[in-house]
Amino acid sequence: MAGDVGPGGAREVLLVLAVAGAGLALAAVAAFGPWQPSDDGPQDRGAARSFTPGMSAPHAP
């Protein structure tokens, strides 16, 4: 039956829950961590570059 779990099965369930919790913690840090740009150098927008279809892509200096 599905409710009959031995010591090895309980350990496996705890391991899965621990790995899932660690993954959620890392995702929360990545999502809600500080994203302030550095004050030195030009401001880089990363992946948020604007591009209009039909026009040539901007070239980096």
C-alpha distance matrix in Angstrom:
0.0 3.8 5.6 5.7 8.7 11.7 15.3 15.7 13.0 14.6 17.9 17.2 16.2 19.4 21.4 20.5 21.4 24.6 25.7 25.1 27.2 29.9 30.1 30.5 33.2 35.1 35.0 36.4 39.1 40.1 40.2 41.9 43.9 47.7 49.2 52.9 55.1 57.4 61.0 62.6 63.1 62.8 60.0 57.4 55.1 52.7 50.8 52.4 55.5 57.2 58.1 59.7 59.1 62.3 63.8 63.8 61.3 62.9 63.8 63.1 66.4
3.8 0.0 3.8 5.6 7.4 11.0 14.1 14.2 11.0 12.2 15.6 14.5 13.0 16.3 18.3 17.1 17.9 21.2 22.2 21.5 23.5 26.3 26.4 26.8 29.4 31.4 31.3 32.6 35.4 36.3 36.4 38.1 40.1 43.9 45.4 49.1 51.4 53.7 57.3 58.9 59.4 59.1 56.2 53.7 51.4 49.0 47.2 48.7 51.9 53.6 54.6 56.3 55.8 59.1 60.5 60.5 58.0 59.4 60.3 59.6 62.9
5.6 3.8 0.0 3.8 6.0 9.6 12.5 13.6 10.6 10.8 14.5 14.3 12.6 15.3 17.9 17.2 17.4 20.5 22.2 21.5 23.0 25.9 26.6 26.7 29.0 31.3 31.4 32.4 35.1 36.5 36.5 37.9 39.9 43.7 45.5 49.0 51.5 53.7 57.3 59.0 59.8 59.6 56.7 54.4 52.2 49.9 48.3 49.8 53.1 54.9 56.1 58.0 57.7 61.1 62.3 62.3 59.6 60.9 61.8 60.9 64.0
5.7 5.6 3.8 0.0 3.8 6.6 10.1 11.4 9.1 9.9 13.4 13.7 12.9 15.5 17.8 17.8 18.5 21.2 22.8 22.8 24.4 26.9 27.8 28.4 30.5 32.6 33.1 34.2 36.7 38.1 38.4 39.9 41.6 45.4 47.2 50.8 53.1 55.2 58.8 60.3 61.2 61.1 58.4 56.1 54.0 51.6 50.1 51.8 55.0 57.0 58.2 60.2 59.8 63.2 64.3 64.1 61.4 62.6 63.3 62.3 65.4
8.7 7.4 6.0 3.8 0.0 3.8 6.8 7.8 5.4 6.3 9.7 10.1 9.7 12.1 14.3 14.6 15.5 17.9 19.6 20.0 21.5 23.8 24.9 25.8 27.7 29.7 30.5 31.7 33.9 35.3 36.0 37.4 38.9 42.7 44.5 48.0 50.4 52.2 55.8 57.3 58.2 58.3 55.7 53.4 51.5 49.0 47.7 49.5 52.7 54.9 56.2 58.3 58.1 61.4 62.4 62.0 59.2 60.3 60.8 59.7 62.7
11.7 11.0 9.6 6.6 3.8 0.0 3.8 5.5 5.3 6.3 8.7 10.0 10.7 12.5 14.3 15.5 16.7 18.4 20.2 21.3 22.6 24.5 26.0 27.1 28.7 30.5 31.7 33.0 34.9 36.4 37.4 38.8 39.9 43.7 45.6 49.0 51.3 52.9 56.5 57.9 58.8 59.2 56.7 54.5 52.8 50.2 49.1 51.1 54.3 56.7 58.0 60.3 60.1 63.4 64.2 63.6 60.7 61.7 62.0 60.7 63.6
15.3 14.1 12.5 10.1 6.8 3.8 0.0 3.8 5.5 5.2 6.2 8.7 10.0 10.6 12.3 14.4 15.4 16.4 18.4 20.0 21.0 22.5 24.4 25.7 26.8 28.7 30.3 31.5 33.0 34.7 36.0 37.2 38.0 41.7 43.8 47.1 49.3 50.8 54.4 55.6 56.7 57.3 55.0 52.8 51.4 48.8 47.9 50.1 53.3 55.8 57.3 59.8 59.8 63.1 63.7 63.0 59.9 60.7 60.8 59.3 62.0
15.7 14.2 13.6 11.4 7.8 5.5 3.8 0.0 3.8 5.5 5.1 6.2 8.7 9.9 10.5 12.4 14.4 15.3 16.6 18.4 19.9 21.1 22.6 24.4 25.7 27.1 28.7 30.3 31.7 33.1 34.6 36.0 36.8 40.5 42.3 45.7 47.7 49.1 52.7 53.8 54.7 55.2 53.0 50.7 49.3 46.6 45.6 47.9 51.0 53.6 54.9 57.4 57.2 60.5 61.1 60.2 57.2 58.1 58.1 56.7 59.5
13.0 11.0 10.6 9.1 5.4 5.3 5.5 3.8 0.0 3.8 5.4 5.0 6.2 8.6 9.8 10.6 12.4 14.2 15.4 16.5 18.3 20.0 21.1 22.6 24.3 25.9 27.0 28.6 30.4 31.7 32.8 34.4 35.5 39.2 41.0 44.5 46.5 48.2 51.9 53.1 54.0 54.2 51.8 49.4 47.8 45.1 43.9 46.1 49.2 51.6 52.9 55.2 55.0 58.3 59.1 58.4 55.5 56.5 56.8 55.5 58.4
14.6 12.2 10.8 9.9 6.3 6.3 5.2 5.5 3.8 0.0 3.8 5.4 5.1 6.2 8.6 9.9 10.6 12.2 14.3 15.3 16.4 18.3 20.0 21.0 22.4 24.4 25.7 26.9 28.7 30.3 31.3 32.6 33.7 37.4 39.4 42.9 45.2 46.8 50.4 51.9 52.9 53.2 50.8 48.6 47.0 44.6 43.5 45.5 48.8 51.2 52.8 55.2 55.2 58.6 59.3 58.7 55.6 56.4 56.8 55.3 58.1
17.9 15.6 14.5 13.4 9.7 8.7 6.2 5.1 5.4 3.8 0.0 3.8 5.5 5.1 6.2 8.7 9.9 10.4 12.3 14.2 15.2 16.4 18.3 19.9 20.9 22.6 24.3 25.6 27.0 28.7 30.1 31.3 32.1 35.7 37.7 41.0 43.2 44.7 48.2 49.5 50.6 51.1 48.8 46.7 45.3 42.8 42.0 44.1 47.4 50.0 51.6 54.2 54.3 57.6 58.1 57.3 54.1 54.8 54.9 53.3 56.0
17.2 14.5 14.3 13.7 10.1 10.0 8.7 6.2 5.0 5.4 3.8 0.0 3.8 5.4 5.0 6.2 8.6 9.8 10.6 12.3 14.1 15.3 16.5 18.4 19.9 21.2 22.5 24.3 25.9 27.1 28.5 30.1 31.0 34.7 36.3 39.8 41.8 43.4 47.1 48.2 49.0 49.4 47.1 44.7 43.2 40.5 39.5 41.7 44.9 47.4 48.8 51.3 51.3 54.5 55.1 54.3 51.3 52.1 52.3 50.9 53.7
16.2 13.0 12.6 12.9 9.7 10.7 10.0 8.7 6.2 5.1 5.5 3.8 0.0 3.8 5.4 5.1 6.2 8.6 10.0 10.5 12.2 14.3 15.4 16.5 18.3 20.1 21.0 22.5 24.4 25.8 26.7 28.2 29.5 33.2 35.0 38.5 40.8 42.6 46.2 47.7 48.5 48.7 46.2 43.9 42.2 39.7 38.6 40.5 43.8 46.2 47.7 50.1 50.1 53.5 54.2 53.6 50.6 51.4 51.9 50.5 53.4
19.4 16.3 15.3 15.5 12.1 12.5 10.6 9.9 8.6 6.2 5.1 5.4 3.8 0.0 3.8 5.5 5.1 6.0 8.6 9.8 10.4 12.2 14.1 15.2 16.3 18.3 19.8 20.9 22.5 24.3 25.5 26.6 27.5 31.3 33.3 36.7 39.0 40.7 44.2 45.7 46.8 47.3 44.8 42.8 41.2 38.9 38.1 40.0 43.4 46.0 47.7 50.3 50.6 54.0 54.5 53.8 50.6 51.2 51.5 49.9 52.6
21.4 18.3 17.9 17.8 14.3 14.3 12.3 10.5 9.8 8.6 6.2 5.0 5.4 3.8 0.0 3.8 5.4 5.0 6.2 8.5 9.8 10.6 12.3 14.2 15.3 16.6 18.3 19.9 21.2 22.6 24.2 25.6 26.3 29.9 31.8 35.1 37.2 38.7 42.3 43.6 44.5 45.0 42.7 40.5 39.2 36.6 35.9 38.1 41.3 44.0 45.6 48.3 48.6 51.9 52.3 51.4 48.2 48.7 48.8 47.2 49.9
20.5 17.1 17.2 17.8 14.6 15.5 14.4 12.4 10.6 9.9 8.7 6.2 5.1 5.5 3.8 0.0 3.8 5.5 5.2 6.1 8.6 9.9 10.6 12.3 14.2 15.4 16.5 18.3 20.1 21.2 22.3 24.1 25.2 28.9 30.5 34.0 36.0 37.9 41.5 42.8 43.6 43.7 41.3 38.9 37.3 34.7 33.7 35.8 39.0 41.5 43.0 45.5 45.7 49.0 49.6 48.9 45.8 46.5 46.8 45.4 48.3
21.4 17.9 17.4 18.5 15.5 16.7 15.4 14.4 12.4 10.6 9.9 8.6 6.2 5.1 5.4 3.8 0.0 3.8 5.5 5.0 6.0 8.6 9.8 10.4 12.2 14.2 15.2 16.3 18.4 19.9 20.8 22.1 23.4 27.1 29.0 32.5 34.9 36.8 40.4 42.0 43.0 43.1 40.5 38.4 36.7 34.4 33.5 35.3 38.7 41.1 42.9 45.4 45.8 49.3 49.8 49.2 46.1 46.6 47.1 45.6 48.4
24.6 21.2 20.5 21.2 17.9 18.4 16.4 15.3 14.2 12.2 10.4 9.8 8.6 6.0 5.0 5.5 3.8 0.0 3.8 5.4 5.1 6.2 8.6 9.9 10.5 12.4 14.2 15.3 16.6 18.4 19.9 20.9 21.7 25.3 27.4 30.7 33.0 34.6 38.2 39.7 40.8 41.3 38.9 36.9 35.5 33.2 32.7 34.6 38.0 40.8 42.7 45.4 46.0 49.5 49.6 48.9 45.6 45.9 46.1 44.3 46.9
25.7 22.2 22.2 22.8 19.6 20.2 18.4 16.6 15.4 14.3 12.3 10.6 10.0 8.6 6.2 5.2 5.5 3.8 0.0 3.8 5.4 5.1 6.2 8.7 9.8 10.6 12.3 14.2 15.4 16.6 18.2 19.9 20.5 24.1 25.8 29.2 31.2 32.8 36.5 37.8 38.6 39.0 36.6 34.4 33.0 30.5 29.8 32.0 35.2 38.0 39.7 42.5 43.0 46.3 46.5 45.6 42.4 42.8 43.0 41.3 44.0
25.1 21.5 21.5 22.8 20.0 21.3 20.0 18.4 16.5 15.3 14.2 12.3 10.5 9.8 8.5 6.1 5.0 5.4 3.8 0.0 3.8 5.4 5.1 6.2 8.6 9.9 10.5 12.3 14.3 15.4 16.3 18.1 19.3 23.1 24.6 28.2 30.4 32.4 36.0 37.6 38.4 38.4 35.7 33.5 31.7 29.4 28.5 30.3 33.7 36.2 38.0 40.6 41.0 44.5 44.8 44.3 41.1 41.6 42.1 40.6 43.5
27.2 23.5 23.0 24.4 21.5 22.6 21.0 19.9 18.3 16.4 15.2 14.1 12.2 10.4 9.8 8.6 6.0 5.1 5.4 3.8 0.0 3.8 5.4 5.1 6.1 8.7 9.8 10.5 12.4 14.3 15.2 16.2 17.4 21.1 23.2 26.6 29.1 31.0 34.5 36.3 37.4 37.6 34.9 33.1 31.4 29.5 28.9 30.5 34.0 36.6 38.7 41.4 42.2 45.7 45.9 45.3 42.0 42.2 42.7 41.0 43.6
29.9 26.3 25.9 26.9 23.8 24.5 22.5 21.1 20.0 18.3 16.4 15.3 14.3 12.2 10.6 9.9 8.6 6.2 5.1 5.4 3.8 0.0 3.8 5.4 5.0 6.2 8.6 9.9 10.6 12.4 14.2 15.3 15.7 19.4 21.3 24.6 26.9 28.5 32.1 33.6 34.7 35.2 32.7 30.9 29.5 27.4 27.1 29.0 32.4 35.3 37.4 40.3 41.2 44.6 44.5 43.7 40.2 40.3 40.5 38.6 41.1
30.1 26.4 26.6 27.8 24.9 26.0 24.4 22.6 21.1 20.0 18.3 16.5 15.4 14.1 12.3 10.6 9.8 8.6 6.2 5.1 5.4 3.8 0.0 3.8 5.4 5.2 6.1 8.6 9.9 10.6 12.1 14.1 14.9 18.6 19.9 23.5 25.5 27.4 31.1 32.6 33.3 33.4 30.8 28.7 27.1 24.8 24.1 26.1 29.4 32.2 34.1 37.0 37.7 41.1 41.2 40.4 37.1 37.3 37.7 36.0 38.7
30.5 26.8 26.7 28.4 25.8 27.1 25.7 24.4 22.6 21.0 19.9 18.4 16.5 15.2 14.2 12.3 10.4 9.9 8.7 6.2 5.1 5.4 3.8 0.0 3.8 5.5 5.0 6.1 8.6 9.8 10.3 11.9 13.4 17.2 18.8 22.4 24.8 27.1 30.6 32.5 33.4 33.3 30.4 28.5 26.6 24.8 24.1 25.5 29.1 31.6 33.8 36.5 37.4 41.0 41.0 40.5 37.3 37.5 38.1 36.5 39.2
33.2 29.4 29.0 30.5 27.7 28.7 26.8 25.7 24.3 22.4 20.9 19.9 18.3 16.3 15.3 14.2 12.2 10.5 9.8 8.6 6.1 5.0 5.4 3.8 0.0 3.8 5.4 5.1 6.3 8.7 9.9 10.5 11.3 15.0 17.2 20.5 23.1 25.0 28.5 30.4 31.6 31.9 29.2 27.7 26.2 24.5 24.4 25.8 29.4 32.1 34.6 37.5 38.7 42.3 42.0 41.3 37.9 37.7 38.2 36.3 38.7
35.1 31.4 31.3 32.6 29.7 30.5 28.7 27.1 25.9 24.4 22.6 21.2 20.1 18.3 16.6 15.4 14.2 12.4 10.6 9.9 8.7 6.2 5.2 5.5 3.8 0.0 3.8 5.4 5.1 6.2 8.6 10.0 10.0 13.6 15.2 18.6 20.7 22.6 26.2 27.8 28.8 29.1 26.5 24.7 23.4 21.4 21.4 23.2 26.6 29.6 31.9 35.0 36.2 39.6 39.2 38.3 34.8 34.6 34.9 32.9 35.3
35.0 31.3 31.4 33.1 30.5 31.7 30.3 28.7 27.0 25.7 24.3 22.5 21.0 19.8 18.3 16.5 15.2 14.2 12.3 10.5 9.8 8.6 6.1 5.0 5.4 3.8 0.0 3.8 5.4 5.1 6.0 8.4 9.6 13.2 14.3 18.0 20.1 22.5 26.1 27.8 28.6 28.3 25.5 23.5 21.7 19.8 19.3 20.7 24.3 27.0 29.3 32.2 33.3 36.9 36.6 36.0 32.7 32.7 33.3 31.6 34.3
36.4 32.6 32.4 34.2 31.7 33.0 31.5 30.3 28.6 26.9 25.6 24.3 22.5 20.9 19.9 18.3 16.3 15.3 14.2 12.3 10.5 9.9 8.6 6.1 5.1 5.4 3.8 0.0 3.8 5.4 5.1 5.8 7.6 11.4 13.2 16.7 19.4 21.9 25.2 27.4 28.5 28.3 25.4 23.9 22.0 20.8 20.6 21.5 25.2 27.8 30.4 33.2 34.7 38.3 38.0 37.6 34.2 33.9 34.7 32.9 35.4
39.1 35.4 35.1 36.7 33.9 34.9 33.0 31.7 30.4 28.7 27.0 25.9 24.4 22.5 21.2 20.1 18.4 16.6 15.4 14.3 12.4 10.6 9.9 8.6 6.3 5.1 5.4 3.8 0.0 3.8 5.5 5.4 5.1 8.8 10.9 14.2 16.9 18.9 22.3 24.3 25.7 25.9 23.2 21.9 20.6 19.3 19.8 21.0 24.5 27.4 30.2 33.3 35.0 38.5 37.8 37.0 33.5 32.9 33.3 31.2 33.4
40.1 36.3 36.5 38.1 35.3 36.4 34.7 33.1 31.7 30.3 28.7 27.1 25.8 24.3 22.6 21.2 19.9 18.4 16.6 15.4 14.3 12.4 10.6 9.8 8.7 6.2 5.1 5.4 3.8 0.0 3.8 5.8 5.5 8.6 9.4 13.0 15.1 17.4 21.0 22.8 23.6 23.5 20.7 19.0 17.5 15.9 16.2 17.5 21.1 24.0 26.7 29.8 31.4 34.8 34.1 33.4 29.8 29.3 29.8 27.8 30.2
40.2 36.4 36.5 38.4 36.0 37.4 36.0 34.6 32.8 31.3 30.1 28.5 26.7 25.5 24.2 22.3 20.8 19.9 18.2 16.3 15.2 14.2 12.1 10.3 9.9 8.6 6.0 5.1 5.5 3.8 0.0 3.8 5.9 8.8 9.3 13.0 15.5 18.4 21.7 23.9 24.6 24.0 20.9 19.3 17.2 16.1 15.9 16.5 20.3 22.8 25.6 28.5 30.1 33.7 33.2 32.8 29.5 29.1 30.0 28.3 30.9
41.9 38.1 37.9 39.9 37.4 38.8 37.2 36.0 34.4 32.6 31.3 30.1 28.2 26.6 25.6 24.1 22.1 20.9 19.9 18.1 16.2 15.3 14.1 11.9 10.5 10.0 8.4 5.8 5.4 5.8 3.8 0.0 3.8 6.6 8.4 11.7 14.8 17.5 20.5 23.1 24.4 24.1 20.9 20.0 18.2 17.8 18.2 18.3 22.1 24.5 27.6 30.5 32.5 36.1 35.3 35.0 31.6 30.9 31.8 29.9 32.1
43.9 40.1 39.9 41.6 38.9 39.9 38.0 36.8 35.5 33.7 32.1 31.0 29.5 27.5 26.3 25.2 23.4 21.7 20.5 19.3 17.4 15.7 14.9 13.4 11.3 10.0 9.6 7.6 5.1 5.5 5.9 3.8 0.0 3.8 6.4 9.4 12.4 14.7 17.8 20.2 21.8 22.0 19.1 18.5 17.3 16.8 17.9 18.5 22.0 24.8 28.0 31.1 33.3 36.7 35.6 34.9 31.4 30.3 30.8 28.5 30.4
47.7 43.9 43.7 45.4 42.7 43.7 41.7 40.5 39.2 37.4 35.7 34.7 33.2 31.3 29.9 28.9 27.1 25.3 24.1 23.1 21.1 19.4 18.6 17.2 15.0 13.6 13.2 11.4 8.8 8.6 8.8 6.6 3.8 0.0 3.8 5.8 9.2 11.4 14.2 16.9 18.7 19.0 16.2 16.1 15.3 15.5 17.3 17.5 20.7 23.5 26.9 30.1 32.6 35.9 34.5 33.7 30.2 28.7 29.1 26.7 28.2
49.2 45.4 45.5 47.2 44.5 45.6 43.8 42.3 41.0 39.4 37.7 36.3 35.0 33.3 31.8 30.5 29.0 27.4 25.8 24.6 23.2 21.3 19.9 18.8 17.2 15.2 14.3 13.2 10.9 9.4 9.3 8.4 6.4 3.8 0.0 3.8 6.3 9.3 12.4 14.9 16.0 15.8 12.8 12.5 11.5 11.9 13.8 13.9 17.0 19.9 23.3 26.6 29.1 32.3 30.8 30.0 26.4 24.9 25.4 23.0 24.7
52.9 49.1 49.0 50.8 48.0 49.0 47.1 45.7 44.5 42.9 41.0 39.8 38.5 36.7 35.1 34.0 32.5 30.7 29.2 28.2 26.6 24.6 23.5 22.4 20.5 18.6 18.0 16.7 14.2 13.0 13.0 11.7 9.4 5.8 3.8 0.0 3.8 6.5 9.0 11.9 13.5 13.6 10.9 11.6 11.5 12.7 15.3 15.0 17.6 20.4 23.9 27.2 30.1 33.0 31.1 30.3 26.8 24.8 25.1 22.5 23.6
55.1 51.4 51.5 53.1 50.4 51.3 49.3 47.7 46.5 45.2 43.2 41.8 40.8 39.0 37.2 36.0 34.9 33.0 31.2 30.4 29.1 26.9 25.5 24.8 23.1 20.7 20.1 19.4 16.9 15.1 15.5 14.8 12.4 9.2 6.3 3.8 0.0 3.8 6.5 8.8 9.9 9.8 7.4 8.3 9.2 10.6 13.8 13.7 15.7 18.6 22.0 25.4 28.3 31.0 28.8 27.7 24.2 21.9 21.9 19.0 19.9
57.4 53.7 53.7 55.2 52.2 52.9 50.8 49.1 48.2 46.8 44.7 43.4 42.6 40.7 38.7 37.9 36.8 34.6 32.8 32.4 31.0 28.5 27.4 27.1 25.0 22.6 22.5 21.9 18.9 17.4 18.4 17.5 14.7 11.4 9.3 6.5 3.8 0.0 3.8 5.6 7.6 9.0 8.0 9.6 11.7 12.8 16.4 16.6 18.1 21.2 24.4 27.9 30.8 33.2 30.8 29.3 25.7 23.1 22.6 19.4 19.6
61.0 57.3 57.3 58.8 55.8 56.5 54.4 52.7 51.9 50.4 48.2 47.1 46.2 44.2 42.3 41.5 40.4 38.2 36.5 36.0 34.5 32.1 31.1 30.6 28.5 26.2 26.1 25.2 22.3 21.0 21.7 20.5 17.8 14.2 12.4 9.0 6.5 3.8 0.0 3.8 6.7 8.4 8.2 11.1 13.4 15.3 18.9 18.7 19.7 22.4 25.6 28.9 32.0 34.2 31.5 30.1 26.8 23.8 23.2 20.0 19.6
62.6 58.9 59.0 60.3 57.3 57.9 55.6 53.8 53.1 51.9 49.5 48.2 47.7 45.7 43.6 42.8 42.0 39.7 37.8 37.6 36.3 33.6 32.6 32.5 30.4 27.8 27.8 27.4 24.3 22.8 23.9 23.1 20.2 16.9 14.9 11.9 8.8 5.6 3.8 0.0 3.8 6.9 8.4 10.9 14.0 15.5 19.3 19.5 20.0 22.8 25.7 29.1 32.0 34.0 31.1 29.2 25.9 22.8 21.7 18.2 17.3
63.1 59.4 59.8 61.2 58.2 58.8 56.7 54.7 54.0 52.9 50.6 49.0 48.5 46.8 44.5 43.6 43.0 40.8 38.6 38.4 37.4 34.7 33.3 33.4 31.6 28.8 28.6 28.5 25.7 23.6 24.6 24.4 21.8 18.7 16.0 13.5 9.9 7.6 6.7 3.8 0.0 3.8 6.5 8.7 12.3 13.7 17.4 17.7 17.6 20.3 22.9 26.3 29.2 30.8 27.8 25.8 22.6 19.3 18.0 14.5 13.6
62.8 59.1 59.6 61.1 58.3 59.2 57.3 55.2 54.2 53.2 51.1 49.4 48.7 47.3 45.0 43.7 43.1 41.3 39.0 38.4 37.6 35.2 33.4 33.3 31.9 29.1 28.3 28.3 25.9 23.5 24.0 24.1 22.0 19.0 15.8 13.6 9.8 9.0 8.4 6.9 3.8 0.0 3.8 6.2 9.6 11.6 15.0 14.9 14.3 16.8 19.4 22.7 25.7 27.3 24.3 22.5 19.3 16.1 15.2 12.0 11.4
60.0 56.2 56.7 58.4 55.7 56.7 55.0 53.0 51.8 50.8 48.8 47.1 46.2 44.8 42.7 41.3 40.5 38.9 36.6 35.7 34.9 32.7 30.8 30.4 29.2 26.5 25.5 25.4 23.2 20.7 20.9 20.9 19.1 16.2 12.8 10.9 7.4 8.0 8.2 8.4 6.5 3.8 0.0 3.8 6.5 9.1 12.4 11.8 11.9 14.5 17.6 20.9 24.0 26.1 23.3 21.9 18.7 15.7 15.6 12.8 13.3
57.4 53.7 54.4 56.1 53.4 54.5 52.8 50.7 49.4 48.6 46.7 44.7 43.9 42.8 40.5 38.9 38.4 36.9 34.4 33.5 33.1 30.9 28.7 28.5 27.7 24.7 23.5 23.9 21.9 19.0 19.3 20.0 18.5 16.1 12.5 11.6 8.3 9.6 11.1 10.9 8.7 6.2 3.8 0.0 3.8 5.5 8.9 9.0 9.2 12.3 15.1 18.7 21.5 23.7 21.2 19.6 16.1 13.6 13.6 10.9 12.3
55.1 51.4 52.2 54.0 51.5 52.8 51.4 49.3 47.8 47.0 45.3 43.2 42.2 41.2 39.2 37.3 36.7 35.5 33.0 31.7 31.4 29.5 27.1 26.6 26.2 23.4 21.7 22.0 20.6 17.5 17.2 18.2 17.3 15.3 11.5 11.5 9.2 11.7 13.4 14.0 12.3 9.6 6.5 3.8 0.0 3.8 6.3 5.5 6.5 9.7 12.9 16.4 19.2 21.9 19.8 18.8 15.3 13.4 14.3 12.4 14.6
52.7 49.0 49.9 51.6 49.0 50.2 48.8 46.6 45.1 44.6 42.8 40.5 39.7 38.9 36.6 34.7 34.4 33.2 30.5 29.4 29.5 27.4 24.8 24.8 24.5 21.4 19.8 20.8 19.3 15.9 16.1 17.8 16.8 15.5 11.9 12.7 10.6 12.8 15.3 15.5 13.7 11.6 9.1 5.5 3.8 0.0 3.8 5.5 6.9 10.7 13.2 16.9 19.1 21.8 20.0 18.7 15.0 13.7 14.1 12.3 15.0
50.8 47.2 48.3 50.1 47.7 49.1 47.9 45.6 43.9 43.5 42.0 39.5 38.6 38.1 35.9 33.7 33.5 32.7 29.8 28.5 28.9 27.1 24.1 24.1 24.4 21.4 19.3 20.6 19.8 16.2 15.9 18.2 17.9 17.3 13.8 15.3 13.8 16.4 18.9 19.3 17.4 15.0 12.4 8.9 6.3 3.8 0.0 3.8 5.7 9.1 11.2 14.7 16.5 19.5 18.3 17.2 13.7 13.4 14.4 13.5 16.8
52.4 48.7 49.8 51.8 49.5 51.1 50.1 47.9 46.1 45.5 44.1 41.7 40.5 40.0 38.1 35.8 35.3 34.6 32.0 30.3 30.5 29.0 26.1 25.5 25.8 23.2 20.7 21.5 21.0 17.5 16.5 18.3 18.5 17.5 13.9 15.0 13.7 16.6 18.7 19.5 17.7 14.9 11.8 9.0 5.5 5.5 3.8 0.0 3.8 6.5 9.5 12.9 15.2 18.4 17.2 16.8 13.5 13.0 14.8 14.3 17.3
55.5 51.9 53.1 55.0 52.7 54.3 53.3 51.0 49.2 48.8 47.4 44.9 43.8 43.4 41.3 39.0 38.7 38.0 35.2 33.7 34.0 32.4 29.4 29.1 29.4 26.6 24.3 25.2 24.5 21.1 20.3 22.1 22.0 20.7 17.0 17.6 15.7 18.1 19.7 20.0 17.6 14.3 11.9 9.2 6.5 6.9 5.7 3.8 0.0 3.8 6.5 10.1 12.7 15.5 13.8 13.2 9.9 9.3 11.4 11.4 14.6
57.2 53.6 54.9 57.0 54.9 56.7 55.8 53.6 51.6 51.2 50.0 47.4 46.2 46.0 44.0 41.5 41.1 40.8 38.0 36.2 36.6 35.3 32.2 31.6 32.1 29.6 27.0 27.8 27.4 24.0 22.8 24.5 24.8 23.5 19.9 20.4 18.6 21.2 22.4 22.8 20.3 16.8 14.5 12.3 9.7 10.7 9.1 6.5 3.8 0.0 3.8 6.8 9.9 12.8 11.2 11.5 9.1 9.0 12.1 13.1 16.1
58.1 54.6 56.1 58.2 56.2 58.0 57.3 54.9 52.9 52.8 51.6 48.8 47.7 47.7 45.6 43.0 42.9 42.7 39.7 38.0 38.7 37.4 34.1 33.8 34.6 31.9 29.3 30.4 30.2 26.7 25.6 27.6 28.0 26.9 23.3 23.9 22.0 24.4 25.6 25.7 22.9 19.4 17.6 15.1 12.9 13.2 11.2 9.5 6.5 3.8 0.0 3.8 6.4 9.1 7.8 8.4 6.5 7.9 11.3 13.3 16.5
59.7 56.3 58.0 60.2 58.3 60.3 59.8 57.4 55.2 55.2 54.2 51.3 50.1 50.3 48.3 45.5 45.4 45.4 42.5 40.6 41.4 40.3 37.0 36.5 37.5 35.0 32.2 33.2 33.3 29.8 28.5 30.5 31.1 30.1 26.6 27.2 25.4 27.9 28.9 29.1 26.3 22.7 20.9 18.7 16.4 16.9 14.7 12.9 10.1 6.8 3.8 0.0 3.8 6.3 5.9 8.1 8.1 10.0 13.6 16.2 19.1
59.1 55.8 57.7 59.8 58.1 60.1 59.8 57.2 55.0 55.2 54.3 51.3 50.1 50.6 48.6 45.7 45.8 46.0 43.0 41.0 42.2 41.2 37.7 37.4 38.7 36.2 33.3 34.7 35.0 31.4 30.1 32.5 33.3 32.6 29.1 30.1 28.3 30.8 32.0 32.0 29.2 25.7 24.0 21.5 19.2 19.1 16.5 15.2 12.7 9.9 6.4 3.8 0.0 3.8 5.5 8.0 8.8 11.8 15.0 17.9 21.1
62.3 59.1 61.1 63.2 61.4 63.4 63.1 60.5 58.3 58.6 57.6 54.5 53.5 54.0 51.9 49.0 49.3 49.5 46.3 44.5 45.7 44.6 41.1 41.0 42.3 39.6 36.9 38.3 38.5 34.8 33.7 36.1 36.7 35.9 32.3 33.0 31.0 33.2 34.2 34.0 30.8 27.3 26.1 23.7 21.9 21.8 19.5 18.4 15.5 12.8 9.1 6.3 3.8 0.0 3.8 6.8 9.1 12.2 15.2 18.6 21.3
63.8 60.5 62.3 64.3 62.4 64.2 63.7 61.1 59.1 59.3 58.1 55.1 54.2 54.5 52.3 49.6 49.8 49.6 46.5 44.8 45.9 44.5 41.2 41.0 42.0 39.2 36.6 38.0 37.8 34.1 33.2 35.3 35.6 34.5 30.8 31.1 28.8 30.8 31.5 31.1 27.8 24.3 23.3 21.2 19.8 20.0 18.3 17.2 13.8 11.2 7.8 5.9 5.5 3.8 0.0 3.8 6.4 8.9 12.0 15.4 17.9
63.8 60.5 62.3 64.1 62.0 63.6 63.0 60.2 58.4 58.7 57.3 54.3 53.6 53.8 51.4 48.9 49.2 48.9 45.6 44.3 45.3 43.7 40.4 40.5 41.3 38.3 36.0 37.6 37.0 33.4 32.8 35.0 34.9 33.7 30.0 30.3 27.7 29.3 30.1 29.2 25.8 22.5 21.9 19.6 18.8 18.7 17.2 16.8 13.2 11.5 8.4 8.1 8.0 6.8 3.8 0.0 3.8 6.5 8.8 12.4 14.9
61.3 58.0 59.6 61.4 59.2 60.7 59.9 57.2 55.5 55.6 54.1 51.3 50.6 50.6 48.2 45.8 46.1 45.6 42.4 41.1 42.0 40.2 37.1 37.3 37.9 34.8 32.7 34.2 33.5 29.8 29.5 31.6 31.4 30.2 26.4 26.8 24.2 25.7 26.8 25.9 22.6 19.3 18.7 16.1 15.3 15.0 13.7 13.5 9.9 9.1 6.5 8.1 8.8 9.1 6.4 3.8 0.0 3.8 6.4 9.5 12.6
62.9 59.4 60.9 62.6 60.3 61.7 60.7 58.1 56.5 56.4 54.8 52.1 51.4 51.2 48.7 46.5 46.6 45.9 42.8 41.6 42.2 40.3 37.3 37.5 37.7 34.6 32.7 33.9 32.9 29.3 29.1 30.9 30.3 28.7 24.9 24.8 21.9 23.1 23.8 22.8 19.3 16.1 15.7 13.6 13.4 13.7 13.4 13.0 9.3 9.0 7.9 10.0 11.8 12.2 8.9 6.5 3.8 0.0 3.8 6.6 9.3
63.8 60.3 61.8 63.3 60.8 62.0 60.8 58.1 56.8 56.8 54.9 52.3 51.9 51.5 48.8 46.8 47.1 46.1 43.0 42.1 42.7 40.5 37.7 38.1 38.2 34.9 33.3 34.7 33.3 29.8 30.0 31.8 30.8 29.1 25.4 25.1 21.9 22.6 23.2 21.7 18.0 15.2 15.6 13.6 14.3 14.1 14.4 14.8 11.4 12.1 11.3 13.6 15.0 15.2 12.0 8.8 6.4 3.8 0.0 3.8 6.4
63.1 59.6 60.9 62.3 59.7 60.7 59.3 56.7 55.5 55.3 53.3 50.9 50.5 49.9 47.2 45.4 45.6 44.3 41.3 40.6 41.0 38.6 36.0 36.5 36.3 32.9 31.6 32.9 31.2 27.8 28.3 29.9 28.5 26.7 23.0 22.5 19.0 19.4 20.0 18.2 14.5 12.0 12.8 10.9 12.4 12.3 13.5 14.3 11.4 13.1 13.3 16.2 17.9 18.6 15.4 12.4 9.5 6.6 3.8 0.0 3.8
66.4 62.9 64.0 65.4 62.7 63.6 62.0 59.5 58.4 58.1 56.0 53.7 53.4 52.6 49.9 48.3 48.4 46.9 44.0 43.5 43.6 41.1 38.7 39.2 38.7 35.3 34.3 35.4 33.4 30.2 30.9 32.1 30.4 28.2 24.7 23.6 19.9 19.6 19.6 17.3 13.6 11.4 13.3 12.3 14.6 15.0 16.8 17.3 14.6 16.1 16.5 19.1 21.1 21.3 17.9 14.9 12.6 9.3 6.4 3.8 0.0
